[in-house]
Structure formats: C-alpha cells, structure tokens
C-alpha cells in the first residue's frame, strides 16, 4: 500500500480526503503532516493558489520521500478583482483571524448592491512525487455574499457565502452537503484520477 502524505495538520481535511479516496476504491494509506512532527510548516510565498499548493506538496515529498498532496484555497470576490484570494486567511492582517477577516470584508462591501456581490471559493490541490513529478487540479464553489453572517458550521468565510442554487450559507450546510458542492471537495475528487494514473 502506497502512503500518501497530506500537507495539513487539519483533521477535517484528512478525514475528507480519506473518504474520497475510499469512495474511489483507491488503496492508498493517507496520513497528515502530524505523522511527521519534525517537518516544519512551509511558507506560502507563491502568488497563486496553485503555486502555494505546489510549494507545500514538493516540500513534503522531498522531506518524506513519499507522494504528497497539498491544497491552497480562499475566497475570490468579483467586485474586488478576485481579492482576498491568496490573502483570504490574513485579509485583516493576522493569519487565521476569521472574525476580523469577515468583519473587514463585509465593511468593504457594505455599499455594494446584492446583484453585484458575486464570489466563489477556489481551491487548487497539488500532487507531488519525490522525483519532481507534479499535477494540479482545481475546484470552485460559486455563490453570492450575504450582507451579514448566518450559520455556525464551517469556518472562514462560510457564514457569508450563499452557494448558487442554495437558500442557505455554506455555514448552514451539513458537512456532507458542503463537501458535495465545495471547492475543496471538487478539487480532491479531481485528484483521484491523477493519483490513479501516477501511483496505480
């Protein structure tokens, strides 16, 4: 059985990708970066989601000698030209302060009419092999930004993005409902044929 390393310590992401691999009948064992505590986190210095995903995947593949999967994702707002984009997690200045990020974004869009509040979540997922082989796939979840947060599920900007075709925000969906339509779910599912092709 080939071991695949996922560049995250987020248990939710590991569970999600493990379920997708299992559903696809792939025989690979999936572990997170926490299985290799001596490996430092990689600085995301790329200027695109794909570059950041590849930076993390290649660093992990080199460090472990195993195939590695990494993703980078964020919120892209139409009227902001695709921002916050790769800066989604630190839009308000401090990395990972979801409340501050949400508050700032809503303030910036406060005078924008609902008809012009289009946005999408974007995810680039990369597979890198120790020999330098790389592949990147993408997933999107298009929607509209609400005027105020709703829902307690999910994280990040989930409480303000209402996915197309939904009356609820991403934070009001169950984990299974969200995974079925999410940018990350789509990207991880798109990785399955790549894994099958490169790893058997």
ZASE-386075 format. One line per field, with one value per residue: z, y, x of N, C-alpha, C, CB in turn; chain; residue in three letters. Coordinates in Angstrom, 2 decimals, always signed. Glycine has a CB too. Example, Ala and Ser with C-alpha at 12.3 -4.5 7.8 and 13.67 -1.06 7.14 Angstrom:
nc3 (+7.80, +7.08);
nc2 (-5.69, -2.25);
nc1 (+13.19, +12.85);
cac3 (+7.80, +7.14);
cac2 (-4.50, -1.06);
cac1 (+12.30, +13.67);
cc3 (+7.80, +7.87);
cc2 (-3.30, +0.03);
cc1 (+13.20, +12.90);
cbc3 (+9.05, +5.72);
cbc2 (-4.47, -0.60);
cbc1 (+11.31, +14.08);
chaine (A, A);
residu (ALA, SER);
END
This chain:
nc3 (+0.00, -0.94, +0.76, +1.24, +1.82, +3.33, +3.20, +5.78, +9.11, +9.80, +10.95, +9.85, +7.07, +6.43, +7.04, +5.15, +2.63, +2.91, +2.93, +0.31, -1.18, -0.32, -1.22, -3.91, -4.19, -3.92, -2.99, -1.13, +1.75, +3.85, +5.47, +7.70, +8.06, +10.70, +11.29, +10.87, +12.80, +12.90, +10.61, +9.33, +8.94, +5.72, +4.18, +2.57, -0.16, -2.74, -5.57, -6.52, -5.98, -6.94, -7.05, -4.32, -3.34, -4.70, -3.70, -1.03, -1.40, -2.82, -0.97, +1.13, -0.12, -0.72, +1.86, +3.06, +1.25, +0.04, -1.94, -2.06, -1.08, -1.38, -0.62, -1.53, -0.73, -1.00, -0.79, -3.50, -4.62, -6.86, -7.36, -6.15, -7.76, -7.55, -5.10, -1.57, -2.26, -2.43, -0.08, +1.74, +4.32, +5.87, +5.57, +7.18, +8.41, +10.46, +10.49, +10.10, +11.66, +11.69, +12.40, +12.34, +9.66, +8.31, +9.23, +8.23, +5.44, +5.01, +5.73, +3.71, +1.56, +2.09, +0.78, -1.57, -3.94, -3.67, -6.13, -7.21, -5.73, -6.28, -5.86, -5.31, -3.78, -4.07, -4.87, -5.17, -5.70, -5.21, -6.36, -5.62, -6.47, -5.13, -7.15, -8.44, -10.19, -10.88, -10.41, -10.79, -9.78, -9.89, -8.05, -7.69, -5.83, -6.61, -5.73, -3.83, -1.87, +1.34, +3.25, +5.94, +8.38, +8.60, +10.20, +11.88, +11.24, +9.50, +8.55, +8.40, +5.69, +5.32, +6.64, +5.16, +2.44, +0.12, -1.56, -5.10, -6.13, -3.62, -0.59, +1.74, +3.68, +3.28, +5.81, +6.97, +5.95, +6.20, +7.03, +5.08, +3.01, +2.32, +1.53, -0.80, -2.70, -2.43, -3.10, -2.26, -1.97, -4.66, -5.89, -4.57, -5.37, -8.09, -8.03, -7.79, -10.27, -11.10, -9.07, -9.40, -11.95, -11.65, -9.42, -9.43);
nc2 (-1.19, +2.15, +4.98, +8.11, +11.50, +14.14, +17.59, +18.94, +19.71, +19.63, +17.89, +17.59, +18.00, +15.83, +13.69, +14.20, +13.89, +11.27, +9.93, +10.44, +9.10, +6.51, +6.12, +6.12, +3.78, +3.61, +2.30, +3.58, +4.58, +7.24, +9.91, +12.69, +15.72, +15.70, +13.20, +13.39, +15.03, +16.50, +17.92, +21.14, +23.77, +25.02, +28.08, +30.08, +31.43, +31.84, +33.41, +32.61, +30.36, +27.79, +27.83, +28.03, +25.63, +23.77, +24.42, +23.55, +20.81, +19.80, +20.33, +18.65, +16.13, +15.94, +15.95, +13.65, +11.59, +10.49, +10.33, +13.40, +15.41, +18.60, +21.53, +24.77, +27.40, +29.81, +32.80, +34.46, +37.53, +39.08, +41.95, +42.89, +42.27, +39.64, +39.46, +38.61, +36.42, +34.75, +35.89, +35.42, +34.18, +35.96, +38.49, +40.64, +41.20, +39.59, +36.26, +33.77, +34.90, +34.63, +36.05, +38.79, +38.99, +38.47, +40.60, +42.84, +42.39, +42.47, +45.13, +46.44, +45.84, +47.01, +48.95, +47.77, +46.61, +43.83, +42.48, +42.63, +41.16, +38.86, +35.94, +33.45, +30.42, +29.09, +26.40, +25.02, +21.96, +19.98, +17.35, +15.96, +14.15, +12.38, +12.38, +14.74, +14.98, +16.56, +17.57, +19.60, +20.31, +21.85, +23.39, +24.91, +26.83, +28.55, +31.52, +33.90, +36.80, +37.29, +39.94, +39.85, +37.61, +34.12, +31.11, +28.48, +26.54, +25.11, +27.26, +30.19, +32.15, +30.97, +31.64, +33.81, +33.26, +32.34, +29.54, +29.05, +28.19, +27.54, +28.31, +28.74, +29.65, +28.60, +27.94, +27.04, +24.62, +21.02, +19.05, +16.98, +17.89, +20.23, +19.25, +17.92, +19.89, +21.67, +23.70, +22.52, +19.84, +19.26, +19.68, +17.77, +15.43, +15.57, +14.97, +12.25, +10.61, +11.41, +10.54, +7.84, +7.45, +8.17, +6.75, +4.28);
nc1 (+0.84, +0.63, +1.79, +0.33, +0.97, -0.66, -0.50, -1.21, -2.28, -4.80, -7.43, -9.97, -9.66, -8.04, -9.75, -11.75, -10.40, -9.56, -12.01, -12.88, -10.92, -11.41, -14.05, -13.51, -12.25, -9.49, -6.36, -4.69, -2.86, -3.58, -2.02, -1.57, +0.43, +1.05, +1.96, +4.59, +6.23, +8.61, +8.90, +8.97, +6.47, +5.58, +6.40, +4.01, +4.72, +3.99, +2.28, -0.10, -2.88, -2.27, +0.56, +1.20, +0.09, +1.68, +4.24, +4.01, +3.39, +5.64, +7.70, +7.00, +7.03, +9.76, +10.84, +9.79, +10.06, +7.90, +4.83, +3.03, +0.26, -1.19, -3.11, -4.39, -6.50, -9.21, -11.26, -12.72, -13.67, -15.85, -16.21, -13.97, -11.95, -11.11, -9.90, -10.27, -8.60, -5.49, -4.80, -6.76, -6.86, -5.51, -6.59, -7.39, -5.06, -3.96, -3.00, -5.43, -7.47, -10.57, -12.92, -12.17, -11.36, -13.78, -15.35, -13.98, -14.14, -16.94, -17.40, -15.99, -17.58, -19.97, -21.57, -22.22, -24.47, -26.76, -26.99, -24.50, -22.74, -21.30, -19.25, -16.69, -15.56, -12.32, -10.17, -6.98, -5.50, -2.68, -0.56, +2.50, +5.39, +8.26, +10.21, +9.90, +7.79, +4.69, +1.27, -1.61, -4.89, -8.18, -10.89, -14.12, -16.53, -19.15, -21.04, -23.01, -22.40, -23.62, -25.23, -24.86, -23.43, -24.45, -25.26, -23.46, -21.69, -18.81, -16.04, -13.92, -14.88, -17.31, -19.83, -20.83, -20.98, -23.33, -24.01, -24.49, -27.76, -28.60, -30.42, -29.30, -26.36, -22.90, -22.09, -24.37, -24.91, -24.84, -21.90, -21.68, -23.35, -22.02, -19.47, -20.17, -20.55, -18.51, -15.57, -13.16, -13.89, -14.55, -12.05, -10.42, -11.74, -11.21, -8.56, -8.40, -8.36, -5.83, -4.12, -4.56, -3.51, -0.78, +0.13, -1.04);
cac3 (+0.00, -1.00, +1.74, +0.72, +2.91, +3.08, +3.84, +6.72, +10.43, +9.99, +10.95, +8.95, +5.69, +6.29, +7.01, +3.88, +1.53, +3.14, +2.50, -1.15, -1.67, -0.02, -2.15, -5.25, -4.13, -4.04, -1.88, -0.51, +3.15, +3.92, +6.77, +7.69, +8.42, +12.12, +11.37, +10.72, +13.60, +12.74, +9.36, +9.58, +8.01, +4.55, +3.95, +1.32, -0.80, -4.12, -5.85, -6.93, -5.18, -7.46, -6.62, -2.89, -3.17, -5.18, -2.74, +0.12, -1.81, -3.14, +0.27, +1.90, -0.86, -0.53, +3.27, +3.47, +0.23, -0.31, -2.68, -1.15, -1.57, -0.65, -1.27, -1.08, -1.11, -0.48, -1.32, -4.58, -4.74, -8.20, -7.39, -5.62, -8.71, -7.13, -3.71, -0.95, -2.95, -1.65, +1.22, +2.46, +5.74, +6.61, +4.95, +8.17, +8.91, +11.31, +9.86, +10.77, +12.49, +10.87, +12.77, +11.82, +8.20, +7.91, +9.56, +7.29, +4.10, +4.99, +5.75, +2.39, +0.59, +2.71, -0.13, -2.83, -4.13, -3.71, -7.50, -7.59, -4.65, -6.71, -5.34, -5.29, -3.10, -5.05, -4.28, -6.02, -5.00, -5.93, -6.02, -5.99, -6.19, -4.76, -8.34, -9.01, -10.95, -10.21, -11.08, -10.04, -10.20, -9.27, -7.76, -7.34, -5.33, -6.87, -4.93, -3.59, -0.50, +2.16, +3.93, +7.33, +8.56, +9.04, +10.36, +12.83, +10.76, +8.64, +9.10, +7.45, +5.10, +5.11, +7.07, +4.29, +1.05, -0.19, -2.82, -6.14, -6.01, -2.20, +0.16, +2.97, +3.51, +3.42, +7.24, +7.39, +5.35, +6.95, +6.41, +3.87, +1.97, +1.90, +0.80, -2.11, -3.65, -2.08, -3.92, -1.83, -2.34, -6.11, -6.21, -4.10, -6.23, -9.36, -7.83, -7.78, -11.47, -11.16, -8.16, -10.04, -13.10, -11.26, -8.35, -9.65);
cac2 (+0.00, +3.40, +6.01, +9.46, +12.46, +15.36, +18.72, +19.66, +19.12, +19.78, +16.55, +17.61, +17.83, +14.45, +12.85, +14.45, +13.27, +9.82, +9.45, +10.50, +8.00, +5.26, +6.04, +5.84, +2.46, +3.72, +1.54, +4.31, +5.00, +8.70, +10.47, +14.13, +16.16, +15.40, +11.93, +13.76, +16.26, +17.26, +18.68, +22.48, +24.28, +25.69, +29.44, +30.20, +32.63, +31.92, +34.49, +31.98, +29.18, +26.63, +27.92, +27.71, +24.20, +23.05, +24.65, +22.67, +19.40, +19.43, +20.33, +17.45, +14.96, +15.89, +15.67, +12.31, +10.58, +9.90, +11.22, +14.35, +16.19, +19.85, +22.41, +26.16, +27.84, +31.09, +33.44, +35.42, +38.40, +39.67, +43.40, +43.19, +41.76, +38.33, +39.51, +38.49, +35.44, +34.04, +36.56, +35.22, +33.83, +37.07, +39.70, +41.73, +41.45, +38.50, +34.98, +32.88, +35.58, +34.57, +37.11, +40.07, +38.91, +38.61, +41.96, +43.76, +42.18, +42.99, +46.59, +46.88, +45.60, +47.46, +49.73, +47.03, +46.06, +42.36, +41.99, +42.69, +40.55, +37.53, +35.49, +31.99, +29.79, +28.44, +25.50, +24.31, +20.79, +19.52, +16.09, +16.00, +12.91, +12.66, +12.58, +16.06, +14.98, +17.35, +17.82, +20.49, +20.36, +22.98, +23.28, +26.18, +26.86, +29.90, +31.94, +35.32, +37.16, +37.85, +41.21, +39.54, +36.18, +33.22, +29.73, +28.26, +25.46, +25.52, +28.17, +31.23, +33.00, +30.16, +32.25, +34.86, +32.82, +31.52, +28.88, +29.08, +27.14, +27.32, +29.42, +28.81, +29.90, +27.40, +27.63, +26.44, +23.29, +19.95, +18.73, +16.16, +18.77, +21.15, +18.51, +17.52, +21.01, +22.62, +23.84, +21.55, +18.52, +19.10, +19.55, +16.47, +14.38, +15.66, +14.38, +10.79, +10.00, +11.75, +9.58, +6.50, +7.44, +8.27, +5.82, +2.98);
cac1 (+0.00, +1.39, +1.39, +0.20, +1.02, -1.42, +0.19, -2.06, -2.50, -6.24, -8.04, -11.13, -9.20, -7.56, -10.94, -12.43, -9.67, -9.58, -13.34, -12.91, -10.07, -12.11, -15.18, -12.97, -11.62, -8.04, -5.78, -3.59, -2.96, -3.43, -1.65, -1.33, +1.79, +1.28, +2.70, +6.00, +6.27, +9.86, +8.87, +8.43, +5.47, +6.15, +5.90, +3.25, +5.26, +3.51, +1.32, -1.35, -3.25, -1.53, +1.96, +1.28, -0.17, +2.87, +5.33, +3.79, +3.44, +7.03, +8.49, +6.64, +7.53, +11.22, +11.15, +9.35, +10.33, +6.60, +3.93, +2.40, -0.88, -1.39, -4.08, -4.47, -7.83, -9.62, -12.46, -12.45, -14.85, -15.85, -16.00, -12.63, -10.96, -10.62, -9.42, -8.94, -7.77, -4.48, -4.66, -8.03, -6.69, -4.89, -7.12, -7.43, -3.71, -3.49, -3.35, -6.38, -8.48, -11.77, -13.87, -11.66, -11.41, -15.19, -15.81, -13.36, -14.70, -18.32, -17.31, -15.54, -18.66, -21.23, -22.40, -22.36, -25.81, -26.76, -26.83, -23.08, -21.96, -20.86, -17.95, -16.56, -14.44, -11.45, -9.17, -6.01, -4.95, -1.49, +0.10, +3.91, +6.12, +9.66, +11.05, +9.63, +6.53, +3.66, +0.00, -2.50, -6.29, -8.87, -12.32, -14.76, -17.90, -19.65, -22.18, -23.25, -22.08, -24.69, -24.94, -24.49, -23.15, -25.51, -24.81, -22.36, -20.83, -17.71, -15.04, -13.54, -15.93, -18.52, -21.09, -21.37, -21.16, -24.51, -23.68, -25.51, -28.77, -28.90, -31.01, -28.51, -24.93, -22.06, -22.02, -25.64, -24.99, -24.19, -20.61, -21.86, -23.90, -20.96, -18.43, -20.68, -20.51, -17.44, -14.37, -12.16, -14.43, -14.40, -10.63, -9.93, -12.29, -10.49, -7.23, -8.48, -7.78, -4.40, -3.47, -4.66, -2.59, +0.63, +0.50, -1.66);
cc3 (+0.00, +0.05, +1.04, +1.90, +2.49, +3.89, +4.70, +8.06, +10.79, +9.84, +9.99, +7.51, +5.45, +6.18, +5.66, +2.72, +1.68, +2.66, +0.98, -1.75, -1.47, -0.99, -3.55, -5.31, -4.37, -2.80, -1.10, +0.94, +3.21, +5.34, +6.61, +8.11, +9.88, +12.32, +11.26, +11.46, +13.42, +11.48, +9.62, +8.56, +6.90, +4.42, +2.59, +0.63, -2.25, -4.30, -6.44, -5.98, -5.62, -7.00, -5.15, -2.63, -3.58, -4.25, -1.58, -0.25, -2.09, -1.88, +1.07, +1.21, -0.69, +0.89, +3.66, +2.50, -0.23, -1.19, -1.69, -1.85, -0.72, -1.37, -0.74, -1.58, -0.50, -1.17, -2.36, -4.84, -6.06, -8.18, -6.79, -6.54, -8.32, -5.74, -2.79, -1.55, -2.04, -0.28, +2.11, +3.95, +6.55, +6.07, +5.91, +8.83, +9.78, +10.73, +10.72, +11.67, +11.68, +11.13, +12.19, +10.30, +7.68, +8.09, +8.55, +5.90, +4.00, +5.00, +4.36, +1.35, +1.04, +1.76, -1.49, -2.88, -4.21, -5.11, -7.93, -6.53, -4.99, -6.19, -5.50, -4.38, -4.17, -4.31, -5.38, -5.17, -5.85, -5.42, -6.50, -5.59, -5.85, -5.96, -9.03, -9.86, -10.17, -11.08, -10.18, -10.63, -9.41, -8.98, -7.35, -6.73, -5.51, -5.99, -4.84, -2.13, +0.18, +2.78, +5.36, +7.45, +9.00, +9.12, +11.25, +12.40, +9.94, +9.34, +8.07, +7.00, +4.85, +5.53, +6.14, +2.83, +0.94, -1.54, -3.82, -5.97, -4.58, -1.61, +1.47, +2.66, +3.66, +4.88, +7.78, +6.79, +6.29, +6.29, +5.11, +2.72, +1.42, +1.07, -0.62, -3.15, -3.45, -3.07, -3.56, -2.19, -3.82, -6.50, -5.78, -4.96, -7.60, -9.25, -7.98, -9.06, -11.63, -10.28, -8.80, -11.18, -12.65, -10.23, -8.51, -8.66);
cc2 (+1.25, +4.36, +7.37, +10.41, +13.72, +16.50, +19.54, +18.94, +19.21, +18.41, +16.48, +17.37, +16.40, +13.50, +12.96, +13.75, +11.75, +9.22, +9.42, +9.36, +6.66, +5.05, +5.67, +4.49, +2.53, +3.10, +2.26, +4.69, +6.50, +9.12, +11.97, +14.44, +15.85, +14.05, +12.16, +15.08, +17.10, +18.12, +20.05, +22.85, +25.06, +27.09, +29.51, +31.51, +32.77, +33.05, +33.95, +30.81, +27.98, +26.66, +27.55, +26.23, +23.39, +23.22, +23.67, +21.20, +18.96, +19.37, +19.06, +16.18, +14.81, +15.44, +14.23, +11.21, +9.88, +10.86, +12.13, +15.14, +17.45, +20.66, +23.82, +26.68, +29.18, +31.60, +34.49, +36.22, +39.16, +41.16, +43.82, +42.63, +40.42, +38.30, +39.06, +37.40, +34.74, +34.67, +36.35, +35.01, +34.97, +38.43, +40.89, +41.95, +40.35, +37.17, +34.19, +33.56, +35.72, +35.72, +38.45, +40.10, +39.14, +40.04, +42.96, +43.63, +42.73, +44.52, +47.12, +46.77, +46.20, +48.24, +49.05, +46.34, +44.52, +41.78, +41.94, +42.07, +39.11, +37.21, +33.98, +31.59, +29.04, +27.56, +24.94, +23.18, +20.22, +18.16, +16.21, +14.67, +13.26, +12.91, +13.92, +16.13, +15.75, +17.46, +18.72, +20.40, +21.46, +22.65, +24.64, +25.94, +28.29, +30.23, +33.45, +35.62, +37.81, +39.17, +41.00, +38.03, +35.40, +31.81, +29.62, +27.15, +26.01, +26.44, +29.25, +32.07, +32.23, +30.87, +33.34, +34.43, +31.91, +30.87, +28.98, +27.91, +26.85, +28.55, +29.63, +29.17, +28.58, +26.98, +27.02, +25.05, +22.25, +19.68, +17.94, +17.00, +19.69, +20.43, +18.15, +18.63, +21.94, +22.59, +22.78, +20.13, +18.25, +18.90, +18.19, +15.33, +14.38, +15.07, +12.86, +10.17, +10.29, +10.78, +8.20, +6.39, +7.37, +7.22, +4.43, +2.68);
cc1 (+0.88, +0.87, +1.40, +0.21, +0.26, -0.82, -0.76, -2.03, -3.99, -6.92, -9.23, -10.74, -8.75, -8.74, -11.65, -11.72, -9.66, -10.91, -13.43, -12.09, -10.75, -13.27, -14.71, -12.26, -10.12, -7.39, -4.69, -3.88, -2.69, -3.09, -1.43, +0.10, +2.09, +1.97, +4.20, +6.24, +7.54, +9.88, +8.24, +7.35, +6.17, +5.55, +5.22, +3.65, +4.83, +2.52, +0.02, -1.63, -2.43, -0.07, +2.11, +1.05, +1.05, +4.05, +5.22, +3.95, +4.88, +7.89, +8.24, +7.14, +9.04, +11.57, +10.83, +9.75, +9.07, +5.81, +3.20, +1.31, -0.98, -2.45, -3.92, -5.81, -8.15, -10.87, -12.06, -13.73, -14.77, -15.51, -14.66, -11.54, -10.37, -10.02, -10.58, -8.04, -6.78, -4.26, -5.88, -7.84, -6.08, -5.36, -7.12, -6.07, -3.12, -3.95, -4.33, -7.40, -9.77, -12.74, -13.45, -11.71, -12.82, -15.67, -15.25, -13.97, -16.12, -18.33, -16.93, -16.66, -19.99, -22.14, -22.59, -23.72, -25.74, -26.56, -25.37, -22.18, -21.55, -19.47, -17.87, -15.40, -13.64, -10.44, -8.28, -5.44, -3.81, -1.04, +1.54, +4.56, +7.57, +10.57, +10.79, +8.38, +5.47, +2.41, -0.83, -3.90, -7.00, -10.33, -12.86, -16.13, -18.41, -20.85, -22.28, -22.96, -23.27, -24.25, -24.48, -24.26, -24.39, -24.94, -23.59, -21.42, -19.67, -16.73, -14.77, -14.72, -17.24, -19.82, -21.64, -21.51, -22.38, -24.25, -24.83, -26.47, -29.19, -29.59, -30.26, -27.07, -24.17, -21.96, -23.30, -25.83, -24.37, -22.83, -20.74, -22.39, -22.81, -19.90, -18.86, -20.53, -19.30, -16.28, -13.34, -12.61, -14.25, -12.94, -10.08, -10.47, -11.60, -9.08, -7.24, -7.91, -6.29, -3.60, -3.44, -3.65, -1.13, +1.07, -0.09, -2.75);
cbc3 (+1.23, -2.41, +2.97, -0.15, +3.29, +3.42, +2.78, +6.19, +11.51, +8.96, +12.36, +9.07, +5.37, +7.48, +8.14, +3.61, +1.46, +4.65, +3.08, -1.66, -0.96, +1.43, -2.18, -5.67, -5.15, -4.21, -2.40, -1.31, +4.06, +3.45, +7.34, +8.62, +8.16, +12.88, +10.26, +9.21, +15.04, +12.72, +8.25, +9.55, +8.74, +3.26, +4.03, +1.60, -0.74, -4.53, -6.80, -8.43, -5.30, -8.99, -6.85, -2.10, -3.99, -6.58, -2.21, +0.72, -3.06, -4.13, +1.13, +2.09, -2.37, -0.80, +4.17, +3.62, +0.76, +0.97, -3.54, -0.57, -1.53, -0.54, -1.06, -1.60, -0.70, -0.62, -0.18, -5.89, -3.53, -8.86, -6.64, -4.19, -8.86, -8.10, -3.31, +0.50, -4.06, -2.41, +1.00, +1.89, +5.86, +6.52, +4.45, +9.25, +9.69, +12.78, +9.62, +11.55, +12.96, +11.10, +14.29, +12.30, +7.72, +8.73, +11.00, +7.22, +3.74, +6.20, +6.81, +1.94, +0.36, +3.90, -0.32, -2.98, -5.42, -3.15, -8.47, -7.83, -3.35, -8.24, -3.84, -6.71, -1.93, -5.93, -3.49, -6.55, -4.74, -5.79, -6.68, -5.31, -7.40, -3.96, -9.34, -9.81, -11.23, -9.88, -11.39, -10.05, -9.98, -10.17, -6.65, -8.58, -3.82, -8.34, -3.54, -3.96, -0.46, +3.26, +3.90, +8.34, +9.58, +8.07, +9.02, +14.20, +9.92, +7.42, +9.48, +6.26, +3.79, +5.89, +8.42, +4.36, +0.55, -0.20, -2.56, -7.55, -6.64, -1.41, +0.43, +3.74, +4.55, +2.85, +8.02, +6.99, +3.97, +6.99, +7.38, +4.15, +2.53, +3.13, +1.56, -2.00, -3.54, -0.69, -3.75, -0.32, -1.97, -6.85, -5.55, -2.63, -6.42, -9.82, -6.45, -7.59, -12.69, -10.70, -6.80, -10.58, -13.97, -10.70, -7.02, -9.58);
cbc2 (+0.00, +4.03, +6.01, +9.64, +12.80, +15.17, +19.61, +19.78, +19.83, +20.81, +16.18, +18.93, +18.81, +14.05, +13.24, +15.96, +13.80, +9.50, +10.35, +11.86, +8.02, +5.25, +7.37, +6.96, +1.54, +5.21, +0.26, +5.56, +4.21, +9.40, +9.78, +14.84, +17.66, +15.42, +10.97, +13.89, +15.91, +16.31, +17.92, +23.52, +25.17, +24.86, +30.48, +30.16, +32.62, +30.60, +35.51, +31.50, +28.87, +26.60, +29.34, +28.54, +23.77, +23.52, +26.11, +22.90, +19.16, +20.44, +21.57, +17.38, +15.08, +17.28, +16.62, +12.30, +9.56, +9.56, +10.40, +15.31, +15.36, +20.65, +21.91, +27.04, +26.81, +32.11, +34.08, +34.70, +39.39, +39.46, +44.10, +42.62, +42.74, +37.84, +40.97, +38.23, +36.10, +33.99, +38.06, +34.04, +32.61, +36.98, +39.46, +41.42, +42.68, +38.66, +34.15, +31.92, +37.00, +33.27, +37.21, +40.30, +37.55, +37.66, +42.34, +43.52, +40.69, +42.46, +47.05, +46.06, +44.11, +48.33, +51.10, +45.98, +46.64, +41.85, +42.87, +44.14, +40.56, +37.44, +35.91, +31.43, +28.83, +29.49, +24.36, +25.28, +19.69, +20.54, +14.84, +17.20, +11.93, +11.50, +11.46, +16.49, +13.52, +18.75, +16.49, +21.95, +18.97, +24.21, +22.24, +27.08, +26.39, +30.05, +31.36, +35.72, +38.09, +36.86, +42.12, +40.02, +35.99, +33.28, +29.13, +27.95, +24.47, +26.19, +27.42, +30.60, +33.60, +28.86, +32.82, +36.07, +32.08, +32.37, +27.41, +29.05, +25.90, +27.00, +29.17, +27.47, +30.95, +27.66, +28.87, +27.34, +23.27, +18.64, +17.96, +14.99, +19.61, +21.82, +17.25, +17.11, +21.83, +22.33, +25.24, +21.67, +18.42, +20.33, +20.67, +16.26, +14.57, +17.12, +14.74, +10.34, +10.50, +13.24, +9.52, +6.25, +8.68, +9.63, +6.38, +1.91);
cbc1 (-0.96, +1.30, +2.36, -1.11, +2.49, -2.92, +0.85, -3.51, -1.62, -6.82, -8.50, -11.85, -8.04, -6.66, -11.91, -12.50, -8.24, -9.36, -14.45, -12.38, -8.71, -12.62, -15.94, -12.01, -12.26, -7.59, -5.22, -3.29, -1.95, -4.72, -0.36, -2.31, +1.95, -0.04, +2.24, +6.40, +6.12, +11.03, +8.09, +9.55, +4.43, +5.90, +7.06, +1.70, +6.77, +2.86, +1.93, -1.29, -4.77, -1.60, +2.50, +0.27, -1.41, +3.25, +5.30, +2.41, +2.56, +7.63, +8.16, +5.12, +7.17, +11.85, +10.40, +7.85, +11.30, +5.80, +2.92, +3.45, -2.22, -0.06, -5.52, -3.26, -8.88, -8.50, -13.30, -11.96, -14.95, -17.21, -17.12, -12.48, -9.86, -9.62, -8.93, -9.11, -7.01, -3.16, -4.43, -8.76, -5.81, -3.37, -8.54, -8.47, -3.71, -4.00, -2.08, -5.64, -7.97, -12.48, -14.00, -10.22, -10.89, -16.08, -15.37, -11.84, -14.68, -19.10, -16.28, -14.34, -18.83, -20.92, -21.81, -21.22, -26.46, -28.06, -27.62, -22.67, -22.77, -20.88, -17.76, -16.36, -14.92, -10.72, -9.85, -4.86, -6.05, -0.36, -0.62, +4.64, +6.05, +10.20, +10.83, +10.79, +6.05, +4.18, -0.77, -1.98, -7.00, -8.78, -12.59, -14.89, -17.98, -20.02, -22.08, -24.72, -20.86, -25.11, -26.17, -25.61, -22.03, -26.74, -24.52, -22.91, -21.62, -18.24, -13.71, -12.87, -15.43, -18.39, -20.91, -20.49, -19.90, -25.85, -23.34, -24.85, -28.27, -27.60, -32.51, -28.57, -24.41, -20.66, -21.70, -26.80, -24.28, -25.08, -19.76, -22.82, -25.08, -20.31, -18.08, -22.16, -21.78, -16.92, -13.77, -11.90, -15.90, -14.97, -9.83, -10.32, -13.82, -10.40, -6.70, -9.92, -8.52, -4.15, -4.20, -6.11, -2.81, +0.89, +0.08, -0.63);
chaine (A, A, A, A, A, A, A, A, A, A, A, A, A, A, A, A, A, A, A, A, A, A, A, A, A, A, A, A, A, A, A, A, A, A, A, A, A, A, A, A, A, A, A, A, A, A, A, A, A, A, A, A, A, A, A, A, A, A, A, A, A, A, A, A, A, A, A, A, A, A, A, A, A, A, A, A, A, A, A, A, A, A, A, A, A, A, A, A, A, A, A, A, A, A, A, A, A, A, A, A, A, A, A, A, A, A, A, A, A, A, A, A, A, A, A, A, A, A, A, A, A, A, A, A, A, A, A, A, A, A, A, A, A, A, A, A, A, A, A, A, A, A, A, A, A, A, A, A, A, A, A, A, A, A, A, A, A, A, A, A, A, A, A, A, A, A, A, A, A, A, A, A, A, A, A, A, A, A, A, A, A, A, A, A, A, A, A, A, A, A, A, A, A, A, A, A, A, A, A, A);
residu (UNK, UNK, UNK, UNK, UNK, UNK, UNK, UNK, UNK, UNK, UNK, UNK, UNK, UNK, UNK, UNK, UNK, UNK, UNK, UNK, UNK, UNK, UNK, UNK, UNK, UNK, UNK, UNK, UNK, UNK, UNK, UNK, UNK, UNK, UNK, UNK, UNK, UNK, UNK, UNK, UNK, UNK, UNK, UNK, UNK, UNK, UNK, UNK, UNK, UNK, UNK, UNK, UNK, UNK, UNK, UNK, UNK, UNK, UNK, UNK, UNK, UNK, UNK, UNK, UNK, UNK, UNK, UNK, UNK, UNK, UNK, UNK, UNK, UNK, UNK, UNK, UNK, UNK, UNK, UNK, UNK, UNK, UNK, UNK, UNK, UNK, UNK, UNK, UNK, UNK, UNK, UNK, UNK, UNK, UNK, UNK, UNK, UNK, UNK, UNK, UNK, UNK, UNK, UNK, UNK, UNK, UNK, UNK, UNK, UNK, UNK, UNK, UNK, UNK, UNK, UNK, UNK, UNK, UNK, UNK, UNK, UNK, UNK, UNK, UNK, UNK, UNK, UNK, UNK, UNK, UNK, UNK, UNK, UNK, UNK, UNK, UNK, UNK, UNK, UNK, UNK, UNK, UNK, UNK, UNK, UNK, UNK, UNK, UNK, UNK, UNK, UNK, UNK, UNK, UNK, UNK, UNK, UNK, UNK, UNK, UNK, UNK, UNK, UNK, UNK, UNK, UNK, UNK, UNK, UNK, UNK, UNK, UNK, UNK, UNK, UNK, UNK, UNK, UNK, UNK, UNK, UNK, UNK, UNK, UNK, UNK, UNK, UNK, UNK, UNK, UNK, UNK, UNK, UNK, UNK, UNK, UNK, UNK, UNK, UNK);
END
